[in-house]
Amino acid sequence: MSTEVEKVVESSLDVKQMNRILKLLVDSLEGGKEFVLEQAPVLAQDIVAFGRAYYTMVVVLSGLAVFVVMPLLSWVVLRYARKIDPGNSDTRVYFVPVVLCGVGVVVAGTVGLTNLCESIRPVLLAWFAPRLFILEYIGDILS
């Protein structure tokens, strides 16, 4: 019988401890709720500002890759390719720049166009529809 009494006392202590822990949790959640409500507008502004800066930079750099680097490398390829004479061993040295610049054209074009196409929608949302940008940002985090 004394073991049953001990179990009841232990279980009542557990319930008291659990009630105290639950009260502490509820109090801390209330404080967190207030903090979130105070910081949400500032956080939303920061998310939009970061999105504007980041996606604008990606679009600019991708545009440079596609519209400056790619044509420049293409010009170098054509310039050196015209100098290559299969019969002349002195002009075979131009083969390496032609191949490297040709690879650079493909890489700059592929990476630049891919990033450009992927970043146009987010940059437009960040500049012209910031609320929708935030909703999509939250959706990306949750998925």
C-alpha positions as CSV (number, residue, x, y, z in Angstrom):
1,M,0.0,0.0,0.0
2,S,2.8,2.4,0.6
3,T,4.0,1.9,-2.9
4,E,0.6,3.0,-4.2
5,V,0.8,6.1,-2.1
6,E,4.3,6.8,-3.3
7,K,3.1,6.5,-6.9
8,V,0.2,8.9,-6.3
9,V,2.6,11.4,-4.7
10,E,5.1,11.0,-7.5
11,S,2.4,11.4,-10.2
12,S,1.0,14.5,-8.4
13,L,4.5,16.0,-8.4
14,D,4.8,15.2,-12.1
15,V,1.5,17.0,-12.8
16,K,2.6,20.0,-10.8
17,Q,5.9,20.1,-12.6
18,M,4.2,19.7,-16.0
19,N,1.7,22.5,-15.1
20,R,4.6,24.8,-14.2
21,I,6.5,23.9,-17.4
22,L,3.4,24.5,-19.5
23,K,2.8,27.9,-17.8
24,L,6.4,28.9,-18.6
25,L,6.0,27.8,-22.2
26,V,2.8,29.7,-22.6
27,D,4.4,32.8,-21.1
28,S,7.4,32.6,-23.4
29,L,5.2,32.1,-26.4
30,E,3.3,35.2,-25.5
31,G,6.5,37.1,-25.4
32,G,7.6,35.6,-28.8
33,K,4.2,36.6,-30.3
34,E,4.7,40.2,-29.3
35,F,8.3,40.2,-30.7
36,V,7.1,38.7,-34.0
37,L,4.3,41.3,-34.3
38,E,6.8,44.1,-33.7
39,Q,9.5,42.8,-36.0
40,A,7.3,41.5,-38.9
41,P,7.1,44.8,-40.9
42,V,10.8,45.4,-40.5
43,L,11.5,41.8,-41.6
44,A,9.3,42.2,-44.6
45,Q,11.0,45.3,-45.7
46,D,14.4,43.6,-45.3
47,I,13.3,40.6,-47.4
48,V,12.1,42.9,-50.2
49,A,15.2,45.0,-50.1
50,F,17.4,42.0,-50.2
51,G,15.3,40.5,-53.0
52,R,15.6,43.7,-55.0
53,A,19.3,43.9,-54.6
54,Y,20.0,40.2,-55.1
55,Y,17.9,39.6,-58.2
56,T,18.8,42.9,-59.8
57,M,22.5,42.0,-59.4
58,V,21.8,38.5,-60.9
59,V,19.9,40.0,-63.9
60,V,22.7,42.6,-64.5
61,L,25.5,40.1,-64.3
62,S,23.6,37.6,-66.4
63,G,22.9,40.3,-69.0
64,L,26.6,41.2,-69.0
65,A,27.5,37.5,-69.6
66,V,25.0,37.2,-72.5
67,F,25.3,40.6,-74.1
68,V,29.0,41.5,-73.4
69,V,31.1,38.5,-72.6
70,M,29.5,36.2,-75.1
71,P,29.9,38.5,-78.1
72,L,33.4,39.5,-77.0
73,L,34.5,35.8,-76.8
74,S,32.8,35.1,-80.1
75,W,34.8,38.0,-81.7
76,V,38.0,36.5,-80.2
77,V,37.1,33.1,-81.6
78,L,36.4,34.5,-85.1
79,R,39.6,36.6,-85.0
80,Y,41.9,33.7,-84.1
81,A,40.0,31.1,-86.2
82,R,40.7,33.2,-89.3
83,K,44.4,33.1,-88.6
84,I,44.6,29.3,-88.4
85,D,46.2,27.8,-91.5
86,P,46.2,24.0,-91.3
87,G,49.3,23.9,-93.6
88,N,51.3,26.3,-91.4
89,S,52.5,25.0,-88.1
90,D,53.0,28.5,-86.7
91,T,49.3,29.3,-86.8
92,R,48.3,26.1,-84.9
93,V,49.1,27.9,-81.7
94,Y,45.8,29.8,-82.3
95,F,43.9,26.6,-81.9
96,V,44.0,26.8,-78.0
97,P,42.5,30.3,-77.7
98,V,39.8,29.4,-80.2
99,V,38.8,26.3,-78.3
100,L,39.0,28.0,-74.9
101,C,37.0,31.0,-76.1
102,G,34.5,28.8,-77.8
103,V,33.9,26.9,-74.5
104,G,33.6,30.3,-72.8
105,V,31.0,31.4,-75.3
106,V,28.9,28.3,-74.6
107,V,29.3,28.6,-70.8
108,A,28.6,32.3,-70.7
109,G,25.6,31.9,-73.0
110,T,24.1,28.9,-71.2
111,V,24.7,30.1,-67.6
112,G,23.8,33.7,-68.5
113,L,20.6,32.9,-70.3
114,T,19.5,30.4,-67.6
115,N,20.1,32.9,-64.8
116,L,18.5,35.7,-66.7
117,C,15.4,33.7,-67.5
118,E,15.1,32.5,-63.9
119,S,15.6,35.9,-62.3
120,I,13.4,38.1,-64.3
121,R,10.2,37.1,-62.5
122,P,11.6,37.5,-59.0
123,V,13.2,40.9,-59.8
124,L,9.9,42.2,-61.2
125,L,8.0,40.9,-58.2
126,A,10.5,42.5,-55.8
127,W,10.3,45.9,-57.5
128,F,6.6,46.0,-58.5
129,A,4.7,43.6,-56.3
130,P,6.6,43.3,-53.0
131,R,3.7,41.6,-51.1
132,L,3.5,38.9,-53.7
133,F,7.3,38.6,-53.5
134,I,7.1,38.0,-49.7
135,L,4.3,35.4,-50.2
136,E,6.4,33.5,-52.7
137,Y,9.4,33.8,-50.5
138,I,7.5,32.3,-47.6
139,G,6.1,29.6,-49.9
140,D,9.6,28.7,-51.0
141,I,10.8,28.4,-47.4
142,L,7.8,26.2,-46.4
143,S,8.1,23.9,-49.4
